[in-house]
Amino acid sequence: MKKLTFIIIIFFISSSLQALELKGTFHQGNLIIGKTEPKAKVVVDKKKVKISDKGFFVFGISKNRKKDVTIEISKNGLTEKFVKKIYKKNYKIQKIDGLPKKQVTPPKEVYERIKNDNKIISEARSIDSSLIFFKDKFKPPVENSIITGVYGSQRILNGIPKSPHYGLDFAAKEGTDVKAMLSGVVTLSERDLYYTGGTIILDHGHGVSTLYMHLKDIYVPNGKNVNKGDVIGAVGKTGRSTGAHLDIRLNLFDLKLDPASVLNIN
C-alpha cells in the first residue's frame, strides 16, 4: 500500500511568535489536525473552531470541495490569515447489473426502521466532547487485509446511481479481530442495524468519530473507554452486506471524511 506523507506546516506570526502547525494533506475528503498557541481563537472559513487547552483543533475538507480553505488565528489583538489550496481526488465509478431488486432498493416496510437507525447514528456523531485523542496517530483496524472499497466511489446498481461510498472496506474472514483505530469512548454499540448490521461508533473528541460496520460480534458496550489497538469486535457480514468484510467510516460531526487520510493509505 502506498503511504501518504503528512505535511507539517509551521507559520510564525511576527511580534508574538505564535506557531500554527497543520497535519494532513489538503485533498478533498481529508481530516486536518491543527495546533496553535493555547487560548488563541481559531476561525476556519468564517466559523469558529473549538480549541483544546493545549492548542489542538481539527477540521475537515468535504468530498467535493473546490474552493480554498481560509484559516484565521487570533491572539493578543493580532490576527493572521492563512489560505490553503484544495487538491482534487478522482473517485471510482462501478456498474453492477443483474442484482435482485431488494439489494438495490429496500422494501417500504423497513423505511421506519432505517429512519430510526439513522437517528441514533446521527446522535452518536453529534457528540462534541473535549477529548483530544483525534491528534494521535491512527492504527489500521484489521491486520494483513486487502482494501476492496474506497471513499468516494459510487456504484450504479441495475442502472440506478446510488449514494457514494463514504468508507473504506477491508476484506477479512468472518471472526477476524477488529481493533480500535484510536483511543476513545463508545457512543454507539448496536448489533442489528438495517444497513450496517453490528455497528460501533467511537468518539475521539471535538466531533471526530470512527464507525465500524457489519460486525459479527461486539465486545464493547456504550460508555466504555477503549484504548487504541483494543479488540472491540469481530468481522462479519451483518446488515446489507454481500460477504464478510469490515467497512469503517471517519466523521467530523455530520461531515463524512476519508479514513485513508488518517491511515496513510492511498
C-alpha positions in Angstrom: 0.0 0.0 0.0 1.2 3.4 -0.9 1.7 5.8 2.0 0.8 9.5 2.2 3.3 11.8 3.7 1.8 14.1 6.4 2.7 17.7 5.8 3.7 19.7 8.8 3.5 23.4 8.1 4.7 25.9 10.7 4.0 29.6 10.4 5.3 32.2 12.8 3.2 35.3 13.4 5.5 38.3 13.8 5.6 40.1 17.1 4.0 37.3 19.2 5.8 34.3 17.6 2.6 32.3 17.6 3.0 29.0 15.8 0.5 27.2 13.6 1.0 23.5 12.8 -1.2 21.7 10.3 -1.0 17.9 9.9 -2.6 16.4 6.8 -2.7 17.0 3.1 -5.3 19.4 1.7 -7.1 16.9 -0.6 -10.9 16.6 -0.8 -12.3 14.4 2.0 -9.3 14.8 4.3 -9.1 15.4 8.0 -6.7 18.2 9.1 -5.3 18.4 12.6 -4.0 21.8 13.8 -2.1 23.1 16.8 -1.5 26.7 17.8 -1.0 28.8 20.9 -3.3 27.8 23.8 -6.2 30.2 24.3 -5.9 31.5 20.7 -9.1 31.9 18.6 -9.3 29.7 15.5 -11.7 30.5 12.7 -11.9 28.2 9.6 -13.9 29.5 6.7 -15.5 32.2 9.0 -16.6 29.6 11.5 -15.1 29.5 15.0 -13.4 26.1 15.7 -13.1 24.5 19.2 -9.6 24.5 20.5 -8.2 22.4 23.4 -6.3 23.7 26.4 -3.1 22.6 24.7 -4.0 24.4 21.4 -5.2 21.4 19.4 -8.1 21.8 16.9 -9.4 19.9 13.9 -11.4 20.5 10.7 -12.4 18.6 7.6 -12.5 19.1 3.8 -15.7 17.9 2.2 -15.7 15.3 -0.6 -16.3 17.7 -3.5 -14.9 20.9 -2.1 -13.1 23.1 -4.7 -12.5 26.5 -3.1 -9.5 27.3 -0.9 -9.6 26.9 2.9 -9.1 30.1 4.9 -7.7 29.8 8.5 -7.5 32.8 10.9 -5.6 32.6 14.1 -6.1 35.5 16.7 -4.4 36.2 20.0 -3.3 39.3 21.9 -5.1 41.5 19.4 -3.2 40.1 16.4 -4.9 38.1 13.6 -3.0 36.1 10.9 -4.8 34.7 7.9 -3.6 31.6 6.0 -5.1 30.3 2.7 -4.7 26.7 1.7 -5.3 25.4 -1.8 -7.6 22.3 -2.1 -6.4 19.4 -4.3 -8.9 17.2 -6.2 -9.4 13.5 -5.8 -10.5 11.1 -8.5 -13.4 8.9 -7.5 -14.2 5.5 -9.0 -17.5 4.5 -10.5 -18.5 0.9 -10.6 -21.5 -0.6 -12.6 -23.2 -3.8 -11.4 -26.2 -5.2 -13.2 -28.5 -8.2 -12.7 -28.9 -7.8 -8.9 -32.1 -8.8 -7.1 -34.4 -5.7 -6.7 -34.2 -6.0 -2.8 -30.5 -5.4 -3.0 -30.9 -2.2 -4.9 -34.0 -0.6 -3.1 -35.1 -1.6 0.4 -38.8 -2.6 0.8 -41.1 0.0 2.2 -41.8 -1.9 5.3 -38.3 -1.2 6.6 -38.3 2.6 6.0 -39.3 3.4 9.6 -36.5 1.1 10.9 -34.0 2.8 8.6 -35.2 6.2 9.8 -34.7 5.2 13.5 -31.2 3.7 12.8 -30.1 6.9 11.1 -31.3 8.9 14.1 -29.2 7.0 16.6 -26.2 7.1 14.4 -26.6 10.9 13.9 -26.9 11.4 17.7 -23.7 9.5 18.3 -21.8 11.5 15.6 -23.1 14.8 17.0 -21.2 14.5 20.4 -18.8 17.4 21.0 -16.6 16.1 23.8 -13.3 17.7 24.9 -11.3 14.5 24.3 -8.2 15.1 22.2 -7.4 11.6 21.0 -8.0 12.8 17.4 -4.5 14.3 17.5 -2.8 10.9 17.8 -1.7 8.5 15.1 -4.5 6.2 13.8 -4.0 2.4 13.6 -5.5 0.1 10.9 -8.5 -1.8 12.4 -7.5 -5.2 10.9 -4.2 -6.8 10.2 -2.9 -8.1 6.8 -6.1 -7.2 5.0 -6.8 -6.1 1.4 -8.7 -2.9 0.7 -11.7 -3.7 -1.6 -13.7 -0.4 -1.4 -12.6 3.2 -1.1 -14.0 6.5 -0.1 -15.9 8.5 -2.8 -16.5 5.5 -5.1 -20.0 5.2 -6.5 -21.9 2.2 -7.6 -24.6 2.1 -10.3 -26.8 -0.8 -9.5 -29.1 -2.1 -12.2 -28.7 1.3 -13.9 -29.6 3.2 -10.7 -26.9 5.5 -9.3 -26.5 5.0 -5.6 -25.0 7.3 -2.9 -21.2 7.5 -2.9 -19.4 5.1 -0.6 -18.0 7.1 2.3 -15.9 4.4 3.9 -13.0 2.1 3.5 -13.7 -1.7 3.1 -11.3 -4.3 4.3 -11.6 -7.9 3.1 -11.2 -10.3 6.0 -12.5 -13.6 7.2 -15.6 -13.7 9.4 -14.5 -13.6 13.0 -11.3 -11.7 12.4 -10.5 -9.3 15.3 -11.4 -5.6 14.8 -9.3 -3.2 16.7 -9.9 0.4 17.8 -8.1 2.7 15.4 -7.7 5.3 18.1 -8.4 5.6 21.8 -11.9 6.9 22.6 -15.3 6.3 24.2 -18.0 4.0 22.8 -21.0 6.2 21.9 -22.9 3.5 19.9 -23.0 -0.2 20.3 -25.7 -1.9 18.2 -25.9 -5.5 17.0 -28.6 -5.3 14.3 -29.0 -2.0 12.3 -30.6 -2.5 8.9 -27.8 -1.2 6.7 -24.8 -1.5 8.9 -25.6 -4.6 11.0 -23.4 -4.9 14.0 -22.2 -1.3 14.5 -19.8 0.5 16.8 -19.1 4.2 17.0 -16.1 5.7 19.0 -15.8 9.3 20.0 -12.3 10.7 19.8 -13.1 14.3 20.7 -14.1 17.6 19.1 -16.7 15.8 16.9 -14.2 13.3 15.4 -15.6 9.8 15.4 -14.9 6.4 13.8 -17.6 3.9 12.8 -17.2 0.1 12.4 -19.8 -1.8 10.4 -21.2 -5.3 9.5 -19.7 -6.8 12.7 -20.4 -10.4 13.7 -19.6 -9.8 17.4 -19.4 -6.7 19.5 -17.3 -6.7 22.7 -17.8 -3.2 24.0 -20.9 -1.5 25.5 -22.0 2.1 25.3 -19.9 4.4 27.5 -16.8 2.1 27.6 -13.4 3.7 27.4 -11.2 1.9 24.9 -7.5 2.2 24.0 -6.0 2.3 20.6 -5.5 -1.3 19.5 -8.1 -2.9 21.8 -10.2 -5.6 20.2 -13.7 -4.2 20.1 -15.5 -6.7 17.8 -15.2 -9.3 15.0 -15.6 -9.1 11.3 -19.0 -10.2 10.0 -21.4 -9.9 7.1 -24.4 -8.5 9.0 -26.7 -5.8 7.7 -26.8 -5.1 4.0 -23.6 -6.9 3.2 -22.9 -9.5 0.5 -20.0 -11.0 2.2 -17.7 -10.9 5.2 -15.7 -7.6 5.4 -15.2 -4.5 7.6 -16.5 -1.1 6.5 -15.1 1.8 8.5 -16.0 5.5 8.5 -14.4 8.7 9.7 -16.7 11.6 10.6 -16.4 15.1 11.9 -19.9 15.6 13.2 -22.0 15.1 10.1 -19.1 15.6 7.6 -18.1 12.3 6.1 -14.4 12.1 5.6 -11.9 9.7 4.0 -10.5 7.2 6.6 -7.5 6.7 4.3 -6.4 10.3 5.1 -5.6 9.3 8.7 -4.4 5.7 8.0 -1.7 6.8 5.5 -3.4 4.6 2.8 -3.7 5.8 -0.8 
